[in-house]
């Protein structure tokens, strides 16, 4: 007779063998699941470490770029200041032209001094405080600049 017509009776040898086979299969499945979980944890840990490393590298690159930009701003300020001195040096001798040239030279020198001393961070702070003191004109200027940029892009 087949097992379908005559199922195994409780306590029989056949039933015990089926239980033992089921227990060993369950143990194998549990071991495989544990192994997969361990591999997933290791992979997640590795990915996390790589992400941290990439983040630190990106922060270093941004910091370095910011430092170079700040240094370039200081150098540009020194150059502009020197240009102001050159303009003053070559000013014409006539009184009204000399006064106008000296006023331009003063403005150029002051701009160079400001860039040299303050740098990009000083410009950003000053611009932020200007926008906070005058929010509506700043908004209108932003809208105007956006409109002009949009028109320039449409023509391209």
C-alpha positions as CSV (number, residue, x, y, z in Angstrom):
1,X,0.0,0.0,0.0
2,X,1.1,3.5,-0.6
3,X,1.5,6.2,2.0
4,X,-1.3,8.3,0.6
5,X,-3.9,5.7,1.3
6,X,-2.4,4.7,4.6
7,X,-0.7,7.7,6.4
8,X,2.0,7.0,8.9
9,X,0.7,6.4,12.4
10,X,2.0,8.5,15.3
11,X,5.0,6.9,17.0
12,X,5.8,4.7,14.0
13,X,9.4,4.5,12.6
14,X,8.3,6.1,9.4
15,X,6.9,9.1,11.2
16,X,10.1,9.5,13.3
17,X,12.3,9.4,10.1
18,X,10.1,12.1,8.5
19,X,10.5,14.3,11.6
20,X,14.3,13.7,11.7
21,X,14.5,14.7,8.1
22,X,12.4,17.8,8.7
23,X,14.5,18.8,11.7
24,X,17.8,18.4,9.8
25,X,16.3,20.4,6.8
26,X,15.1,23.2,9.3
27,X,18.6,23.3,10.8
28,X,20.1,23.6,7.3
29,X,17.7,26.5,6.5
30,X,18.5,28.2,9.7
31,X,22.3,27.9,9.1
32,X,21.9,29.3,5.6
33,X,19.7,32.2,6.8
34,X,22.3,33.0,9.5
35,X,25.0,32.9,6.9
36,X,23.1,35.2,4.6
37,X,22.4,37.6,7.5
38,X,26.1,37.7,8.4
39,X,27.1,38.4,4.8
40,X,24.5,41.2,4.6
41,X,25.8,42.8,7.8
42,X,29.3,42.6,6.5
43,X,28.3,44.2,3.2
44,X,26.4,47.0,5.0
45,X,29.3,47.7,7.2
46,X,31.7,47.8,4.2
47,X,29.3,50.1,2.3
48,X,29.0,52.4,5.4
49,X,32.8,52.6,5.7
50,X,33.2,53.4,2.0
51,X,30.5,56.1,2.3
52,X,32.3,57.7,5.3
53,X,35.6,57.6,3.4
54,X,34.0,59.2,0.3
55,X,32.4,61.9,2.5
56,X,35.7,62.7,4.1
57,X,37.4,62.9,0.8
58,X,34.7,65.2,-0.6
59,X,34.9,67.5,2.5
60,X,38.6,67.7,2.1
61,X,38.3,68.6,-1.6
62,X,35.6,71.3,-0.8
63,X,37.7,72.7,2.0
64,X,40.8,72.8,-0.3
65,X,38.8,74.5,-3.1
66,X,37.4,77.1,-0.6
67,X,40.9,77.8,0.7
68,X,42.2,78.3,-2.9
69,X,39.3,80.6,-3.7
70,X,39.9,82.6,-0.6
71,X,43.6,82.9,-1.4
72,X,42.8,83.9,-5.0
73,X,40.4,86.6,-3.7
74,X,43.1,88.0,-1.4
75,X,45.5,88.0,-4.4
76,X,43.0,89.7,-6.6
77,X,42.4,92.4,-3.9
78,X,46.2,93.1,-3.8
79,X,46.3,93.4,-7.6
80,X,43.3,95.8,-7.6
81,X,44.9,97.8,-4.9
82,X,48.1,98.0,-6.9
83,X,46.1,99.1,-10.0
84,X,44.6,101.9,-8.0
85,X,48.1,103.1,-7.1
86,X,49.1,102.9,-10.8
87,X,46.1,105.0,-11.8
88,X,47.0,107.6,-9.3
89,X,50.6,107.6,-10.4
90,X,49.7,108.3,-14.0
91,X,47.0,110.9,-13.3
92,X,47.1,113.9,-15.6
93,X,48.4,117.2,-14.2
94,X,45.3,119.2,-14.8
95,X,43.4,120.0,-11.7
96,X,39.9,118.8,-12.6
97,X,41.2,115.6,-14.4
98,X,43.6,115.0,-11.5
99,X,40.8,115.2,-9.0
100,X,38.6,112.8,-11.0
101,X,41.5,110.4,-11.5
102,X,42.3,110.5,-7.8
103,X,38.7,109.8,-6.9
104,X,38.7,106.7,-9.2
105,X,42.1,105.6,-7.8
106,X,40.7,105.9,-4.3
107,X,37.7,103.8,-5.1
108,X,39.9,101.2,-6.8
109,X,42.3,101.1,-3.9
110,X,39.5,100.8,-1.4
111,X,37.9,98.0,-3.3
112,X,41.2,96.1,-3.5
113,X,41.8,96.7,0.3
114,X,38.3,95.4,1.0
115,X,38.9,92.2,-1.1
116,X,42.3,91.7,0.4
117,X,41.1,92.0,4.0
118,X,37.6,90.5,3.9
119,X,37.8,87.8,1.2
120,X,34.9,85.8,0.0
121,X,33.6,85.1,3.5
122,X,33.4,88.9,4.3
123,X,31.6,89.5,1.0
124,X,29.1,86.8,1.8
125,X,28.5,88.2,5.3
126,X,28.1,91.7,4.0
127,X,25.7,90.6,1.3
128,X,23.6,88.6,3.8
129,X,23.3,91.6,6.1
130,X,22.4,93.9,3.2
131,X,19.6,91.5,2.1
132,X,18.3,91.3,5.7
133,X,18.2,95.1,6.0
134,X,16.5,95.5,2.6
135,X,14.5,92.4,1.8
136,X,12.0,93.8,-0.7
137,X,14.6,95.5,-3.0
138,X,16.7,92.4,-2.8
139,X,13.7,90.3,-3.9
140,X,13.0,92.6,-6.7
141,X,16.6,92.6,-7.9
142,X,16.5,88.7,-7.7
143,X,13.4,88.6,-9.9
144,X,14.9,91.1,-12.3
145,X,18.2,89.1,-12.6
146,X,16.2,85.9,-13.0
147,X,14.1,87.5,-15.8
148,X,17.2,88.7,-17.6
149,X,18.9,85.2,-17.3
150,X,15.7,83.5,-18.6
151,X,15.6,85.9,-21.6
152,X,19.3,85.3,-22.3
153,X,18.8,81.5,-22.2
154,X,15.8,81.7,-24.5
155,X,17.8,83.5,-27.2
156,X,20.6,80.9,-27.1
